[in-house]
């Protein structure tokens, strides 16, 4: 009877441990990283991005809703389908709807990068449904995967589950092998709590089969390690097991010692509970005392109120009248303040809207008119076969179209930023790679003006910023540098020595430059747009405003150094990625 009792304790421990492993390894670091990479790759798929964010946050109902919306899309990528099926399988499993979970997991194709996690989940479901034979097949397929850099799972959990399957299938020899494997694995992991649990598991396994000589050393090891931990439950379990072992060996004095130690651990818990009980009683007593004092004061106040009843009635009426008037007065003031704040905000928005309409209509009309005039000249030169002039006009048309496109692109990004609809995610970015990527698209424009271009960005600089907004910032400042540079000029992008908190990126040109008054105006904190300073060059100031807003949102700073007819130096400070390396 005692042996059976010990084994039941061990079996409950195994079940508890399996549940713990599932909870700790539901997602895994490698899978989470892969999901975030996919969300960046498919950031236009709103349903997938919401499904993955809810999945990582363990919001299962929302995960099921948005993963289904993603799957309903006709153009859903095959890879995204696998992720959505996986999300749904895990969600149903967490909600204990195991049959629905199996259906979703079985829809995941075998070329899925994390297909081994699908097998682990199906094995755990089979184990929970007591389908031990199928569970064993799933876990045996996972056992041989050892490279932790590629496969992200808890090997201890897999070994434990295989042993548990064999145990339920009454294949004790094989169960023994895996219990020992689990114990050896926990030794290498240096996890004392798991190692004690493993010793107790295998000891009870031997003890159930009356293999006392093999069981007792493991009981002793578990007891010895329990001295080094703070878990009262494991201390009591290890001590109780030793007491039962000694009683079965008829060594009653030593068994009594273990029983006393067991009771001591039990008493320590009871003492703690008693302390809390006493504290609770003292709290209740203090409350009663305070309540008595309150009752006495209430009786005294009642007597005083009775004496001054006439005076108080008139005073209360007067106070009510004054209070009512004061309340309505404050409400009126508060309403006026709210209305005034809303009016100011509306005026500000209208001013911005009017400014935008004015700028966009003027510059788009200028661009379209310039394009119209240029096309007319193009037709004339085409008839006269003046190919030299044709080449000049075509390049001019390209420049006009590029300017109009940049205006519309900045307008869209500015509108998204103002309405808080833009996707923003700060991460570690290699500054040199981003600069080279943006610069590549502007090489034809620089070659057209015969501009020399130099990049000298430190390869070790990593910034903590949003990728899309950083590209927009560099693209706008580089576009301005090209726009305001004369032919045969020079544009340089380089790094300044970094501080502890910031990396400094400098974009320098030998163009027209600007006055000190213009420089100060560009650096002002305002939601309105800057005026154009040179009517011969298409520009709205919208790009500069957009860049300032994005730099602030990335927790950076902007500085401008410029001299007329000499050039301009744009200095962007962005926060470092501190965990790099």
N, C-alpha and C positions, 0 to 999 in steps of 0.2 A: 504493500500500500504506500509506503514511504517512497519507494523507487518511482512509482507511477506519479506521485505528487511532484517529485523533482522534475520529471520529464515534462509534465504539463507546464510548470513554471518556465522551463526552457523554451517550450514551443510558443508560449505567449511572448517571450522575449524575441524570438525569431520574427513573429508576425509584427511586433512593434518596430523592429529594426527595418523590415521591408518597407513599411509605411514611411519611415524616416528617410530612407534612401530615395524613394519616389519623390518626396517633397523637395529634397535638396537638389535633385538632378532633373527637374521637370524641363528646364530649358537648356542650360549649359552655356558656357562662355562662347565656345566655337559657333554654336547655332545662333546665339544672339548677335554675334558679329556678322555672320552671314546674312541674317535677316535685315540688319541695318544697311548692309551693302546693297541688298536687293531693293530696299526702299529708296536708296539714292539713285539706283539704276532705273527704277520704274517710278520715279517721283510724280509723274503725271497721272499715274493710276491712283486716284484718291482713295478708292475703296480698299486697295491693298495696303496703302500706308496706314489707314485707320485700323484695318484688321491686325497688322503686325504690331502697332503700338498698343492696342488693347490686349493682344496675346502676351506681350512682354509684361504688361501691367496685371496679368492674370484676371482680366475682366472678361469672363467666359461668354456671357450672353451677348455682349457687344461684338466679341470676336466672331461668334457664329453668324450674326447679322451681316457684318461687312465682308466676311469671307464668302458668304453666299452671293452677295451683290457682285463681288469680284468675279466669281465663277460664272455668273449669269451673263457677263460681258462676252460678246461674240469674238472679240479679238484678244482674249486673255492668253498670255504666253503660257506654253507648256510648263515651263519651270515655275511660274507663279501658281499654276493649278496645283502642282505638287505641294507647294508651301501652304496653300489654302486648305487642301485636304488634310495636311498634317495639323494645321491650326485647329480644324474642326474635330479631328480625332482626339487631340489632347483636351479640347474643351468638353466634349461629351464624356471623356473619361473622368475628368475632374468633377463633373456633375453626376458621376456614378451611373451614366447611361451607357453601359458597356457594349450592348449589341449595336447601338448606333455608332459608337466609337470604332468598333471593329469594321463596320461598313466603310467608314471614311478612311481608315488606315489602309484598307485593302485596295482603295482607289489610287494610292500613291504608287507611281511607277518605280521599277527597280533601279532606274538611272538617277534617282534622287540622291543628292550628295549625302543626306543624313538618313538613308534607308535603314541603316543599322539601328537608329533610334526607333523607327517604326516597328522593327522586330522586337526590340526591348519592350515597347508599350504593349504589343500584342501578347508577348509572353506574360507580362504582369496581369493583363486582363484574363488570360487563360488560367493563371494561378488563382486570381480572385474568384473565378467561376468554377474552380476545382477541376479544371480540365488539365490535369497534371502532365499527361503524355504530350499534348500539343505545346504546353508551356515549356517542357523540357527540350523539345525540338528547337524552339525559338532561342532559348538561352544557350544551348550548345552551339548554335550557329554564331553567337556573339563571343563565346569564350576565347576563341583564337585571336581576336582583335586586340592587339597589345599596345600599338603606338599611340600614346596619349596626345601627341601633337596633331594626329589626324582624327582619332576616334575619341569623342568626348563623352565618357560614361563611367560609372562607378563599378570597377571590377569586383570589389568586395560584395556589392549587392548581387551581381550576376552569379558568383560562386555560391553565395548564401541561398539564392533562389534555386539553383540546380540541386544543391544538397537537400533543400526542402522538398523538391519534387520527388527525388529518389526516396526520401523518408516516407512520404505519403504513398508511394508505390511499393513500399515494403522491400526495397532493394537496399538493405542496410550496408552492404559492402561498398557500394558506390556512394551512398550517402556519407559514409565514413571518409572516403577519399576527399570529397569536396569540403567537408567540415575541416579536415586537416589543411587543405589548400587555403581555405579562408583564414585559418589561424596563422599560417605562415605568411600570408599576404599582409595581415594586420601587423605582424611583427616588423615588416619592412616599412610600413606606413607610420610606425611609432605613435599610434593613437591608443592611449591607455584604456579608455572606456570601451572602445570596440574590441580590444584585445581581451579584456576581462570577460566581455560578453561571449567572445569566441571560445575562451577556455571553459566557461560554464556550459555552453552549448555542447561541446564535444565530450565534456565530462558526463553530462546527463545522458548523452547518447550511449556512451559505454556503460554507464550505470544501469540503464534500462535493460541492457543485455547481460547484466551480472558480470561484466568485465571490470571488477573492482580495481585490480592492479593497474589497469590502464586509465581508469576514471579518476582515481584519488589524486595522482600527481597534478592533474589539470585543476581539480578543486583547490589544491594547495596553492598552485600558481595564481589562480584567480583571487584567492584570499590574500596572498602576499601583495599583489598589485593593488587590491582595494584599500590598503593602508595609505596609498599615495594620492587618493582621489577625494573629492568632496561630495560625491553623490551618495546620499544616505541610502537610497534604494539598492544600489549595487553593494554597498558595505553590508547591509542587512542580508541581502540574498547570498553573498559569498559566505558570511558567518553562519547563516542558517544551514547552508549546504554542508559546511564542515561539521556542524553539530549533529546533523542527521547521519553523516558518514561515521562519526565516532560512536554514535549510538548503535549503528549496525555492526560495528566492530567490537561492541561490548566494552568500549573504553569510556565508561560513564563519567569519571572525574574530568577528563578532557572535554567530553561532550557538554558537561555542565558549565565548564569555563566558556565554551563557545556560546552556550545558551545565555549566559549572563552578559556576554558581550553583545549578543543580538538584542537582548532586552535593553541594554544601555543605549544602543543606537535608536531603539524604538522610544525609550524614555526621553532621549534628547529631542525627538520630534514632538513628543507629548508635552515636554516642558515648554517648548516654543509655542505650542498651541495654548498652554495654560497662561503663558505671559500675555498672549494676545487676548485671552478671555478675561484676565484680570484688568488689563488696560481698558477693555470694553466696559466692564463693570464700573471702573472708576469714572469713565466718561459719562456713563448713564447717571451715576450718582451726582457728578458735577452738574449735569443738566437739570436734574431734579432740584438741586440746591438753588440754581439760578432761577428755575421756574418759581420756587417759593418766594425768592426775593422779588421777582416780577409781580407775583400775586399780591404781595404786601404793598408794593408801590402802587399797583393798580387800585387797591382799596383806598389808600391815602388820597390818590388823585380823584377817585370817585367822590370822596367826602368834600374835597376842595371844590370840585365842579358843582356839587349841589349847593354850596354856599354862594358861589358866584354865577349861578345859572342865568339870572337876569342880565348881568353885565356881559356874559359870554355870548348870549343869543344875539344881542345887538352888535357885538364885536365881530361875530362870525358872519352875520349878514353883510356888514360893511366890508369885511375881508373878501367875502364871495364876490361882491360887486366889483371891488378893486381888482381882484384876481381875474375875474371874467374880462374886464376891460383890458388889463395888461396882457392877458392871453391873446385876445383878438388883435391887439396892437402888435405883439411879437409875430403873430401869424402873418399879418399884413406885411411887416418888414421882411420876414423870411421869404414870402411869396415874391415881393418886389426884387429881392436879391437874386432869387432863382431866375425870374424873368429877365433881369438885367444881364446875368451871366449867360443865359441862353441867347439873348440878343447880341451880346458881344461875340459869342462863339459863332453865331450865324453870320454876323457882319464880317468876321474874320474869314469864314469859309467862303462867303460870297466874294470877298475881295480876292481871295486866292483863285476862285473859279473864274472871275472876270479877268484876272491877270493871265491865267492859263489860256482862256479863249483868245485873248488879245495876242499872246505870244504865238500860240499854235497857228491861228488863222493868218497872222502876218507872215510868219516864216514859211509855212507851207505854201502860201500864195506866192511868196518870193521865189521859193524853190521851183514850184510848178511853172511860174512865169519865165524864170531863167531857163528851165528845161524847154519851154515852148520856143523861146527866142533861139536857143541853141539848135533845136531841131530844124527850125526854119533855115538857119545858116547852113546846117548839115545838108539839107535838100539842095540848096543853091550850089554848094561846093561839090555835091555829088553830080549835079548836071554839068558843072564845069570841069569835073574830074580833077579837082585840086586835092590830091590825096594827103598832102602834108597838113593842110588845114583840117581835113576830115579827121586825122588822127588826134589833133589838138582838141577838136570839138567832142570827139568820143570820150576822151579822158575827162573833159570838163563835165559831160553828162554823167559819167560814172561818179565823179566827186559830188555833184549835186544830189544824185540819188542816194549816195552813201550818207550825206549830211541829213537828208530828210528821214532816212531810215533810222539813223541814230537819234534824231529828235523824237520820233514816234516810240522807239524802244525805251528811251529815258522817261517819256511821258507815261508809258505803261508801268514801268517799274516804280515811278514816283507815286502813281495812283494806287498801286498795290500796297506800297509802304504806308501811305496815308490811311488807307482803309484796313490795314492790318490783315491783309489776305495773303501776303507773300510767305512762302515756306522759309523758315530760318532755323538753321542747325549749326552750332559752332563745333568745330572739330580740329584736330591737328592737321595743318596744311604745310607742304613743303613750298616755301616762298619762291625759290628759284624756278621750280617746275611750273608754277602758276604764271609767272611772268613770261616764261618762254612760250607757253601755250597761247597767251593773249597776243604776244608780239608777232607770232606767226601769221595771224590774220591781217596784220597791218603792213606787212612787208611790201605788197604792191604799191600802196599809197606812198611809202617812204622812197621806194625806187623811182616813182613817178616824179618826185620833187628832188631826187638825187640827194637824199638826206642820209648822212652817216649815222649808224645806230650801234651803240655799245651797251652790252649787258655785263654787269659785274656784281651779281647778287651772291652773297655768301651761301655756299651749299649747305652749311650746318644750321641755317635759320629755319625754324619751324614756328608758325604763328597759330594762335587759337582763334579761329574766325569761321564765318559762314562762307562756303566755297563760292556760291553764286554772287553774293554781294561783293566779295573780294575781286572777282573777275570784272564786275560792273565798275568798281572804283578804278582799277588799273586801266580798263578799256577807255573810260571817259577822259582820264588825265593824259593817256597816250594819244588819244584822238585830238585833244586840245593842243598838245605839244606839236603834232604834225600840222594841225590847222594854222597855228600861229607862227610856224617856222618858215623861213624863206628857203628858196632853193639853195642847195649845197650847204645846208645847215647841219647841225649835229644834235642828236638826242641821246641821252645816257640814262640808264636805269641801274642804280647800284645801291649797296647797303652801307649804312653808317654803322659804326661800332654799337652793338646792342647794350642795353642796360640790363639790370636784373629782371625787370618786368616787361620791357618792350623791345621789339625789333623795329628798326627804322628803314623804310624804303624810300629812296629819293628818285624822282623823275625830273630830269634837268634838260632844258632845251636852250638853243641860242637864237630864239625867235624875237618877237616884237617886245616882249616884256610888258610891264604895266606900271602905272604911277602908284605912289604910296597910298593915295586916297582910294584908288581902285582895290588895292591889296587889302586894306582895312575893311572895305565894304564887303568883299567876298568872304571874309572871315567872321562877319557878324552872324549871331544866332538869330535867325528869322525864318518864319515859315513861308514868307513871300519870296519871289524870284528876283535875282539880280538883273539890273539893266544891261543891255548890250553896250559895249564900249567902242566897237569897231563895226560900222554898218557895212563895210565891204566884205566881212566874213560872217557866214551864217552861224548864229549862236543865240541861245536864249538865257543862259544862266541856269537852266533847269538841270543840266548835268552836274554842275557844281553843287547845287542844292541837294540833289540826290546823293552825291558822294559824301557830303557832310553828314547827312542823315544816316547813311549806312555805316560810316566810320564811327559815329556816336553809338549806333546800335551794337557794333562789334567792340565797344569799350575802348576805342582808340582815340587819337587826336590828329589834327591837321594843322600844318604850318606852311606859309608861303613866303618865299624870298624872291624878290624880283627887282629888276632895274630896266627902265625903258631903253629899247633898242639894244639891249645886251642879252637878255634872256630871263627865264623863270625857273625857279627850283621849287618843286612840290615835295614836302616832307610828310610822309604818312607814318605814324607810330601805331603799331598793332601789338596786342598782348602776346607774350611768348606762350608756347605750349610747355608748361613746367615739368610734366611727367615724362617728356621725351628722353629716351636713352636711359 
